[in-house]
Amino acid sequence: MQKVPIKKAPGYDEIVFIVLKTNFRTHPEILITFYNRCLSLQCFPNPLKTVVIVLFLKKEKNKSNIKSYRPVSLLPTLGNTGEIAFGTTQPPPQKK
């Protein structure tokens, strides 16, 4: 959980990373049991793999041009931390 960024936007589940990290500090067994169960069953719940894509208009760009938008994909927080825990994705670099 140390590699999980706290300022990253949550997914459609709206669980912010700081809440998940705080919960892990006080009750680590909840997430450890969940992710261990995923590993033992060799299954990761599909709802945690569902991505919501949000389009952001780039500064001073024409709204009618599709290239004026930057797509951002948002995974649910538990799905995102699971990918980091399982090593299937790299966490973004931490700003110092």
PyMOL commands that set and color helices and strands:
alter all, ss='L'
color gray80, all
select helices_A, chain A and resi 17-26+28-41+46-49+66-68+77-86
alter helices_A, ss='H'
color red, helices_A
select strands_A, chain A and resi 52-57+69-74
alter strands_A, ss='S'
color yellow, strands_A
deselect
rebuild
show_as cartoon
